[in-house]
Amino acid sequence: MTLALTGATGHLGRLVLESLLARGVAPDDIVAIGRDTSKLADFAERGVQLRTADYSKPETLAAAFEGVDRLLLISGSEVGQRVKQHGNVIDAAKDAGVGFIAYTSAPRADTSDLVLAPEHKATEQLIRDSGIPFSFLRNGWYTENYVQVAQQAKHTGLIIASLGDGTVASASRKDFADAAAVVLAGPGHENSVYELSGDTAWGYEELAQVVSDIVGREVTYKRVSSKEHRTILTKAGLPMGQAGFVVSLDTNTRDGALGLVTGDLARLIGRPTTPLAEGLAEAYAAAE
Ligand SMILES: NC(=O)c1ccc[n+]([C@@H]2O[C@H](COP(=O)([O-])OP(=O)(O)OC[C@H]3O[C@@H](n4cnc5c(N)ncnc54)[C@H](OP(=O)(O)O)[C@@H]3O)[C@@H](O)[C@H]2O)c1
């Protein structure tokens, strides 16, 4: 059984590789696919097969998927390009006779107002249309996303946001990676949709407390309106588009797009998800 993953060079991909190996998958049954496989030399040394492919170059994908039974498509990072890119991956997987695709999607991708959801919804539809058995891993927010918030708060003592009492059911990347490895390597996940979240949803008052403990100073959550938030971000030098994106995400969070707790992630990985305080402290220390 040959298991492959795209995006293997990224943060999540590397953790999935570690998780597959830790679960006893034979290294030569794993195909790690990336644009620059020199980033994966350490895995090649451990016997993992490396193949080069780019989501934007269909001919590279055809060669990468030869002999692959089960594929994890890790969503790309080029927002706006991804439906076309993922479509190339799905077409190539179909042509190569891949028997199963797991895809890293977004929470409630088919119904959510989340600003990032449309590309994931469209990709899910392409996978359904392909007829290839699938699993949608609708990953919630990574706890690691808040390292930068903590770094800024260390200097300012503030976390400024326009999400009100919105909550985030985050989990560590490793938790999501373990789930992806379980689904890729194990039976019984055909045509499944998992809403993957941390075991608890936390608000920004709690985040401020956790960040205070991590950075060693009092940190306060400052609530601002969407309009104020946009002004603060643009005055700080963020381009208009990016500021709008951040504010939209806060609006989505305020409206509940990231706060759903389902238990799917803990059930898949067979353990509780990593709590915010532990996951953020670890990620913050790693980034220092
Ligand atoms: N749930 C969340 O909180 C969250 C947060 C951020 C991102 N995401 C999504 O989850 C994915 C994985 O997260 P991550 O932390 O591992 O992100 P990451 O470290 O940025 O990794 C992205 C991976 O996608 C690959 N990639 C991007 N464009 C590609 C292309 N055209 N062809 C082939 N490969 C391409 C990158 O390859 P290179 O190494 O060659 O660049 C890299 O391996 C992201 O790509 C994004 O879609 C989720």
The ligand as a MOL file (V3000), in Angstrom:
LIG
                    3D

  0  0  0     0  0            999 V3000
M  V30 BEGIN CTAB
M  V30 COUNTS 48 52 0 0 0
M  V30 BEGIN ATOM
M  V30 1 N -5.9280 25.5440 9.8910 0
M  V30 2 C -5.1200 26.5860 9.9610 0
M  V30 3 O -5.0240 27.3000 10.9660 0
M  V30 4 C -4.2570 26.9180 8.7820 0
M  V30 5 C -3.3410 27.9550 8.8810 0
M  V30 6 C -2.5280 28.2090 7.7810 0
M  V30 7 C -2.6670 27.4460 6.6310 0
M  V30 8 N -3.5830 26.4480 6.5790 0 CHG=1
M  V30 9 C -3.7600 25.5980 5.3770 0
M  V30 10 O -3.1820 24.3240 5.6810 0
M  V30 11 C -2.1100 24.0440 4.7520 0
M  V30 12 C -0.9890 23.3470 5.4870 0
M  V30 13 O -0.5650 24.1400 6.5620 0
M  V30 14 P 0.9780 24.3420 6.8500 0
M  V30 15 O 1.0580 24.9570 8.1770 0
M  V30 16 O 1.7390 23.1010 6.5570 0 CHG=-1
M  V30 17 O 1.3620 25.4410 5.7440 0
M  V30 18 P 2.8030 25.6810 5.0960 0
M  V30 19 O 3.8720 25.3740 6.0760 0
M  V30 20 O 2.7590 27.0480 4.4910 0
M  V30 21 O 2.8850 24.5890 3.9450 0
M  V30 22 C 2.1990 24.7270 2.7250 0
M  V30 23 C 2.6150 23.5710 1.8470 0
M  V30 24 O 1.9300 23.7010 0.6020 0
M  V30 25 C 2.9060 23.5790 -0.4270 0
M  V30 26 N 2.5100 24.2810 -1.6320 0
M  V30 27 C 2.0720 25.5520 -1.7260 0
M  V30 28 N 1.8510 25.8560 -3.0250 0
M  V30 29 C 2.1870 24.7420 -3.7420 0
M  V30 30 C 2.2010 24.4390 -5.1250 0
M  V30 31 N 1.8370 25.3420 -6.0580 0
M  V30 32 N 2.6100 23.2060 -5.5080 0
M  V30 33 C 2.9820 22.2900 -4.5810 0
M  V30 34 N 2.9930 22.5240 -3.2610 0
M  V30 35 C 2.6090 23.7390 -2.8550 0
M  V30 36 C 4.1390 24.2180 0.1710 0
M  V30 37 O 5.2800 23.8700 -0.5890 0
M  V30 38 P 6.6530 24.7490 -0.5250 0
M  V30 39 O 7.4060 24.1920 0.6650 0
M  V30 40 O 7.2950 24.4520 -1.8170 0
M  V30 41 O 6.2550 26.1760 -0.3570 0
M  V30 42 C 4.1160 23.5840 1.5400 0
M  V30 43 O 4.5770 22.2610 1.5080 0
M  V30 44 C -1.7390 25.4150 4.1880 0
M  V30 45 O -1.1490 25.2890 2.9190 0
M  V30 46 C -3.0730 26.1330 4.1400 0
M  V30 47 O -3.8470 25.7290 3.0320 0
M  V30 48 C -4.3690 26.1610 7.6360 0
M  V30 END ATOM
M  V30 BEGIN BOND
M  V30 1 1 1 2
M  V30 2 2 2 3
M  V30 3 1 2 4
M  V30 4 1 4 5
M  V30 5 2 4 48
M  V30 6 2 5 6
M  V30 7 1 6 7
M  V30 8 2 7 8
M  V30 9 1 8 9
M  V30 10 1 8 48
M  V30 11 1 9 10
M  V30 12 1 9 46
M  V30 13 1 10 11
M  V30 14 1 11 12
M  V30 15 1 11 44
M  V30 16 1 12 13
M  V30 17 1 13 14
M  V30 18 2 14 15
M  V30 19 1 14 16
M  V30 20 1 14 17
M  V30 21 1 17 18
M  V30 22 2 18 19
M  V30 23 1 18 20
M  V30 24 1 18 21
M  V30 25 1 21 22
M  V30 26 1 22 23
M  V30 27 1 23 24
M  V30 28 1 23 42
M  V30 29 1 24 25
M  V30 30 1 25 26
M  V30 31 1 25 36
M  V30 32 1 26 27
M  V30 33 1 26 35
M  V30 34 2 27 28
M  V30 35 1 28 29
M  V30 36 1 29 30
M  V30 37 2 29 35
M  V30 38 1 30 31
M  V30 39 2 30 32
M  V30 40 1 32 33
M  V30 41 2 33 34
M  V30 42 1 34 35
M  V30 43 1 36 37
M  V30 44 1 36 42
M  V30 45 1 37 38
M  V30 46 2 38 39
M  V30 47 1 38 40
M  V30 48 1 38 41
M  V30 49 1 42 43
M  V30 50 1 44 45
M  V30 51 1 44 46
M  V30 52 1 46 47
M  V30 END BOND
M  V30 END CTAB
M  END
